[in-house]
Amino acid sequence: MTTNGVTRLNHSVRQLDGVFLAIALILVGLILFIPSQAPESMRFTLGGLWRVAPFLLLSIGIAAYSQASGTDNLIATAFQGRISGIIPVAALIGALSPFCSCGVIPLIAALLSMGVPVAAVMAFWLSSPLMAPAMFVLTVGALGLQFAIAKTIAAVGIGLLGGFGVLLLMQAGVAAKSFINPLKDGVGNGGCAGSKIRNPKNIVWRFWPDPERRHKFWKGARKNAWFLGKWLALAFLLESLMLVYVPDGWIGAIAGDNSFLSILSAALVGIPAYLNGYAALPLVDGLMQQGMNPGAGMAFLLAGGATSIPAMIAVFALARRPVFLAYLSFALLGSVVAGVAFNALP
């Protein structure tokens, strides 16, 4: 093979989509080793996608509209004013923002490098990955309206817990130097993602007369459709296997009762087992069908959403250790409290 051929091959390998590749490998494995399960899993996956299609299309439209109209620039308004007033606004804006636990990291770096108080940043930081308008719509489709509303309230609540928790720690003098100067030495300022904070643009609610914004809408819609579609397809495929091969009693034994221990276990398992905020929804639906109690499902979603392993690695590289530990502790504590509260609902 020529040098150019090797270069093209290496480039093609790098361009392979990991999620799509995982789906393909699972299906090939089923065809080769469990041929009777392959068509069943395919039917289950396609049926799941069809069932959530209206919610999927609506969530894609919401996300694309946010990008085209510039409503994501509302983030910049969350950090203006007195600290006691900034924290609730930051938590609320975070719950409305379309960022995952990893995608929010560059914005966090920009905010901290600009000197925004870490208490306010923590509120946004914790609530942002847990809920968004598109996530709300898909949660309704997968787990019901009550679950979606409760998760939204929990997202804001965890943001408030983190924000005011950090504020109390600072007032008590706990690791005050780290909270005043939270970034590690040499950490960047958020790169191009930080421009949303430094140079917020005007919001254009009626964007469609603008050809450039229309193009941005359709480009965003295609991108979101591919992103959400592949993750949901993987989730439904995994759920089809889980329902067949994971014993019902195993889920029930770990998180089937309403005890505090079952909710704590679900939160702890959610951190390493979490795939993606959207993909986790049908998985949790499957787990609940197998016996997981709703509070444990809530704790699983919240803990994994806020503290996924890739996000923890990024935060550990970004922030000083006390800030990292505060982020991890408040996320876990808030997830468990939300799970307990959700179980207490009638």
N, C-alpha and C positions, 0 to 999 in steps of 0.2 A: 504494500500500500504506500502511496506517495505521501510526502509531508503534508500536502494540502488535504489529502484524503483523511489523514489522521486528525488534522485540525478540525475538519468538518465533522468527523465522528465525535470528537471530544466536545465540540460545541453542541451537537445534537443531544449527547448524553446529559450535558448541563441543562438543556432546555426541557428535558423530560419533566412532566408534572408529577410530583411525588404521589399525590392523591389518586390521580388517574392510573398511575403505575400500580399502586396498591390494589385498586379495584381490579385491574387486569390480571395481576398475579393471583388474587384470591379466586377469580373465576376460572383461570387456567388450572389452578390447584384443585378446585372442585371437579372440573371436567375430567382431570386425570385420575384423581384418587377417590372422589365420591360422586360419580356421574349422576346418581339419582337425585342428589341435593342441588346440583347446578341449576336445572330449570326451576325448581321450587324457589331458590334464592333470587333468581332473576325475576320471577313473577312477584315475589314479595317486594323487591326493590322498586320495580316499576309501579306496583300498586301503591306503595308508600309515597312515591313521587307524585302520582296522580292525585292522591288524597290531599296532599298539602299544596298542590299546584296553585289554587286561588290565593292562598296565603303567600306562597313563594313569589308569585307575580306582583302582588301588592307590595311586598317587602322590597323587591327589586326596584319598583317604581319609586318608593319612598327614598331609598338610598340614592338613586340617580337624581331625583329632584333636589335632594340636599346638596349634592355636588354641583349641579347646574345652577341653582339659585344662589349658592353661597351661604346657605344657612349654617354651614359648619363654622362660619366665622363668628357665630355667637359665642364661641369659646372665649374669645378675647374679652368679652364683657363680664365674664364670671370672676375676674380677678381685680376688680376695681372697687375700692371702698374700705371700710373698717374690717379688720380680720374676723370679728364675730359675725359680721354680715356676709363676708365673702364665703365663708365655709358652707353655709346652706345653699347659696347660689351655685358654688362650684360643684357641690354634690348633685344638685338637680341638673345642671348643664351636663355634667358627666354622664348621668343616666340617659340623657337625650342625645349624646354624641355617638357617632358611628365608628368607635375605635375598639379593637380587640386588646387583649392584655399585652401583646407585643407591639401593636401599632401605635399605642399611646405613648410608648417610651420616648421617642424623639421629642414629642411635645413636652413631656415632663422634663427632659433635659433642658429644653429651651426656657421653660418657665423658671426652673430653679436657677439657671445661669443668669436670668434677668433679675434675680433677687426677690421673686414672689415668695411670700412666706410658705414654709414647707407644710404648715398645717392646712392651708388652703389647697395647696397642690395635692396633698395626701387625700383630701376629700374627693377631688376630681379623679385622681389616680385610681382609687378603689372603686368608685361607682361607674366609671366609664366603660370598663370591659363587661360589666354585668348586664347592661340593658341598653337598647337603642330602639328607635321606632321600628326598624325592620325586624329586630329581634323580638319585639313585643308581638308583632303580627304573627310570626312563625311560632312563638310560644303558645299563642291562642290556638293555632291550628293543631299543634302537637299535644299540648297538655291542658288546654282549656283556659277560659277567661279568668277564672278565679286564681289559677296558678300564675298566669301572666301578670295580673295586678299585684299579687303578693310578691312576686319576684321584683317588680318595679319598685315597690315600697321598700323591699329589703335592700335593693341596690342603693337607693338614696340613704337609707338608714346606715348601711355599712360605710358609705362616704362620710356621713356625719360622725359616726363613731371614730373613724380614723382621723378626721380633721380636728374634732374637739379633743380626742385622746392625745394627739400630738401637742396640742395647745396646753393641755394640763401637764403633760410631761415637761414641757419647756418651762412652765410657770413653777414647777416643782424643782427645777434645776437638774433634771435627769438628762444626761448626755446633751446638755444645752449647746455645747460647741458644735457637735455634729449636726444638730437641727438648724443652727444658724448658718453653718457652711456645709450643706448636705452632700454636695458632689465630691467625688474623689478627685484628686489632683490629675489634671490632664484630660478630664472628660470634656467632650465637645459641647457645643451649645444647641444641639438639636438639629443641625443641618437645615436642609430646605423645608423640612416639616415645621420648623420653628417660625417660618414666615407667616403662618396662620395667626400666630400670637403677636409677632412684632408689627406686621403690616396688614391688619384685617381689612378686607375689601367690603364694599357695599353689598348688601343683600338685595337681589332682584327677584321678588316673589313671582312676578309674571315674566319669566325668562324666555318664553317661546318665541317672541318676535326677534330675538337676537340669534342669528345663525350660528355664531360661535358657541353660545350656551346650549342651543339645540344639539349641536354636534357633541358637546360635552355630556349632555343627558344620555344620548343613545350610546355613546362610548362607555359611559358609566353603567348603563343598563346591561350591555353585553358583558362587561367585566364582572358585574355582580351576579349575573345569571350563571356564568361559568363557575365563579367562586362558590356560590351557594349550592348550585346544582351538583357539583362534584362532591362536596362535603356531605350533602344530604344523601346522595347515592351511596357513598361509602358507609354512612351511618346505618341506612336501611339494610345494606348488605350484611354488615356486622350484626345488626339486630336479628336478621333472619337466621344466622348461625347461632346466635346466643339463645334464641328461643328454642332451638332444637337440641343444642349440645350442652348448655349450662343447666344443671339440675335446679328445679324450682326451689328445692329445700335449701340450696346453698345461699341463694339471695335472701330467702326468708330468715335463715339463721344469722346472717350478718346484719341485715337492716330491715327485718320484717316487723319487729315490734315497735312500740312507740317510746322506747326507752332513750334516755340521754346517750347511752353508749352506742346505740345503733346510729344515731344522728352524727355523733362524733366520728364513728368509723367511716360513715359515708363521706364526710368532709375530708378525712385524711386520705381515703382511697381516691377521692376526686382529683386531688392534686397531681399525682403521677399518671392516673388513668385517663385524664381529660384529653379529648381530641381537639375540639373546636366548639365555640359557643353554639353554632347552628347544628353541627353534627351531634352534639351531646343531647339535643332535645329528643329525637326519636329513640336514642339509646336509653335515656331515663324513662321514657314511656314504656319501653320494653322491660326494663328492670322493675318498674312499678306493676306491670302486668304479672310479673313473676313473684311478686310479694314484697318488694321494697316499699316501705311506708312513705307517704308524700313528703313528710318533713325531712326524711333522709335524702329523698330525691332533690329537694330544694337545697339542702346543705351541699350535696354533691355538685350541683350546677354552680352554686355561688362560689364555693371554695376553689373548684377547678377553674372557673372563669377568671377569678381575680389573681390566682397564683399558679398558673400553669408553669411547668418546668422551664420552657423557653423564656417566659416572662421573668421568672425568678433569676435565671442566669443573667439576663439583661440588667435587671435591677441590681443584682449583686455587683456587676461590673460598673454600674453607674453611680450608685449611692454608697455613702459610708455605712459601716456595719450597723450602728444603732437605727439608722433610717430604714435599712433593709429589714431588720428584725421587727421594727414597728409596723411596717407594711405587711409582713407575713403574719404577725400576731393579730393585728386588727382584722385582717381578711378572714383568718380562721375563726376567731372569736365571733365576728359578725355573722359568718355563715352558720355556725352552730346555733347561735341565738335565734336567727331567722328560721332555721329548721324546727327548733323547739316551738317557736311562736306559731308557725304554720300548722304544726300538728295539733295545737291547742284550738284551732278554729273549728267551729261546728261543722 
